């Protein structure tokens, strides 16, 4: 009889423990949900505060501005002869008198603007590799007011290519022979109006061009993504450096050189992978169709 009571007590304790564990788990899950909800609400509040600050800052800037509105429109195509692009600029001042004139002040040069009703317009050409800071000068009977409306430090990426490439494979060095075997993955980024027209893989030893291999771009994603298998070898000695580079040509005839693999042999004859990271996986130069270096 006592054993039956003991079994009943044990079963009751087990049931109670299971109930307690489930209750604790439910409480824990509820706490987690509440914490997640609190975190989401905190993020929402921070975003709302940030938006309020941005809106207030924008309103203060507009209130302090001498302009009611302005518009900057870049041309679609790059002039390959001088690497410039046309830019149309129009501004509408807040106050407009009969004597009011307007000029553009760009990189310390002034350009007259034509008045059309209450709006001033003009068009200028700017070099894609130069910084482009647009300032407006309003002149009312000799009194000038100046305001910066836009500034571009990377105008080239509106027209030229940018890309990322890396080598996925193996390298080894033994008895004076360096070998590499793997894939070069190339991803291009840029405006819709410009795509890579030709891609090749080039080898350099101590900065001297050795050979190149053209990449078959068929099957690539509109030329913006390409995987190319490479396998080769080179005779290297102590203090020699080898570089494997992507050479890409765009629709404008500009050539981009990008290092995807760089190794060197140290003075003890051991293979050393080049570090830090900027020594490979980096754009080293852009040349025009005549071979002139434009950027490096």
N, C-alpha and C positions, 0 to 999 in steps of 0.2 A: 504493500500500500504506500509506504514511504517512497519507494522507488518511483511509483506512478506520479506522486506529487513532485518529486525531483525532476522527472522528465518534463512534466507540465511547466515547471518553473524555468527549466532550461529553454524550452520552446518559446515561452513567453519572453524571456530575456533576448533570445535571438530575434524574435519579431520586433521587440522594442528597439534593439540595436539597428536592425534594418530600417525601421521607421525613422530612427534618429539620424542615421547616415543619409537617408534620402532627404530628410528635412534640412540637414546641414548643407547637402549639395544644392538643394533648391535655394536656400538662403545665399550660398556662395554665388550661384548663377545669377540670382537677382541682384546681388551686390555688383557683380561684373557688368551686368546690363546697365545698372544705374551709373556706374563709373564711366562706361562707354558713352552713355547719354550725356553725362556731365562734360566729358571731354569734347563731344561733338558740339554741345552748346557753347563751350569755351572757344572752340575754333570759330563757330559762327559769330560769336560776339567780337572776337579779334578781327575777323574779316569785315564785320560791319563798322567797327571803329576805324579800321584802315581805309575803308571806302569813304567814311565821313571825312577823315583827314584829307584824302585825295580830292574829294569834291570841294572841300573848303579851300584847299591850296589852289585848285584850278580856278575857283571863283575869284580868289584874291589876285591871282595872276591876271585874269581877264579884266578885273576891275582896275588894276594898275596899268594895263596895257594901253598904248596909244592907238592900237588898232582894234577895229570892230571884228575883223576877220582877215584871214589870209589863206592862200592856196599855193602849194608847190607841186608841180607835175613834172616828172622826169620822162624823157623820151624813151621809147622801147628799145632802140638800137644803139649800139656803140659805134662811133666813127673809128674805124680801124687805122686810118691814116695818122691821126693825132691822139687817139685814145680819149676822146672827149664825148660827152653826152649833152644834148640840149635840155635845158631846164626852163620851164615857163613858171613865172612867179607873178602873182597878183595879190594886192593888198587893198583893204578898204579901211581908211582911217576913221576913228570915232568922230573927230571934228574935221570938217572939210570947208575951207574958205576958198575964195576965188584966187588968192595968191599962193595957195599951198602947192608945193612941188614935192616929188618923192624920188629918191635914189636908192639903188642897192649898194651896199658896202660889202664886198666879198673879198676876203683875203687882202684888205687894204686898198682895193681898187673900187672906184665908183662907177655905177652904170645908171644912166637916166631911165626913168620910167614914164610911160605914156599915160596920160589921164583920159579915162573913158567914163564920163558921168562922175560917179563918186568913187570909182575904182582906178588904181594905177596898175599897169601891166608892163612886163618886159620879158625878154628871153635871153639867157646867157648860156655859154658852153663851159663846162667844167671838166677837168681832167679826173679820171676815175681813181688815180692813185694819190691825188692831193686831198688834204682836208678841205671840207666845204662848209664854211660858216656863213650863214645868210643874215645880214643885218639890214634894217630899213632905216633910212634917214628922211624924216619929214622936215621940210623947211618952210616956215611961214614968216615972210618978210625978214629973213636973216636969222630967225630963231630956229635952231635945229633941235629935234628930238630924235634919239636913236634907240632902236630896240632890236635885240636878237630874236629871230623867229624860229630858226632851225640850225642844227649843226650835225654834220655827218663826218665821222672819222673812218668809216669802212664802206665808202661808196662803191668800191670795186665789187663787193659781194652782191650788188644789185644786178651785175652784168657778167662777172667772171665766175669761174668754177671754184669750189672748195671741195676737198675730199679727204677721206680717211682710208688708209691702207695699212695692212700688217701682214707679216709672214707667219703662217701656221705650219710648222714642220720641224725638221731636225737639221742641225749643223754639227760638223766634226772636223777635227784637224789632227793629222797624223803624218809623220815622215815628210813634212813639207807640203802636204796636199790638204787643201781646204775643200770640203764637200758640203753641199746643201741640197735638201730634198723636201718639198712640201708645196703648199698652196699660197699664193698671194691673193688676198681678198681686197677688192677695191670698191669703195662706196663713194659716189660723187654726189655733191650737193650744189645747187645753183638755181638760177632763174629758168623758167620754162623756155625762154628764147635761146638758151645756150646749152649745148650738150657736148660731151666728148666725141670727137670725130675719129680719133685715132689714139690707140694706147699701145705702148711698147714697154718691155722690161729691159733695163740697161744695167750693165755691170761696170763698176769702176774700181780700179786698184790704185791706191794712193792718189786719188783724184783724177787719174787718167782713164778715159773711156776705153773699154775693152771690146765689148760687143753688145748687141741688142737683139731682142726677140719680140716680134709684133704679136699683140694679143688678138685672138679671134673674138670679135665682139658679138658675133651671132649667138643668139640665145640669151644674151644678157638682158636685164630689165631696162629697155630703152637706153642702154648704154650707161645707166646710172649705177649699176651693180654688176660686178664681174669677178669671177673666180678663175684664176689661171695657175695651172700646175707648173712648177719650175724644178729643174734638177740640173745641177752643174758642179763644176769643180774648178779650182784655180791653184796654181803653184804660189805659195806664200812663204816668206821668210820672216825672221824676227823684225818687229816694228812695222810690218806691212799692215795696211788697212784695206778692207774690201767693203764696198757698198753695193747693194742691189736697189735700184730705183725704178719707180714708175715715171715714165715720160708720157704725158697726155697732151694732145692737141685739141683745142676747142674750135667752134665754128668760125671764130675770128682769126684763126691761124696762130693764136698764142700758145706757147708751150710751157707746161708746168712740170717741174722736177720735184719728186717727192720720195724721200728715203723710206724704204720699208724694212730693210735689213742692213745692219752695220756691225761688223766684227773686226777685231784686230788681233794681231799676234804680238805679244809683249816681247821685251828684250830677252826673256828666257825661253822663247819659242813656245809659249802656251797660248791657247785660244782664250780671248777675253771678249765677252759680249759687251758692246758699247753701252754705257750708261753715263749720265742720267737719260731719261726717256726722250729728251729733245734730240738726241743723236740718231734716233730712228723713229719713224712715224711722224715725219715733219716735212712741210713744204719748204724747200730751200731756195727756189728761185722761179720767177716767171720771165720768159723771154718773148719778144715779139717775133713776127714772121721773118725778120731780117737777122735774128740772133742777138738783138740788143737786150741786155738785162734790164727789166722794168722794175722788179721787186725782188728782194732777197733778205 
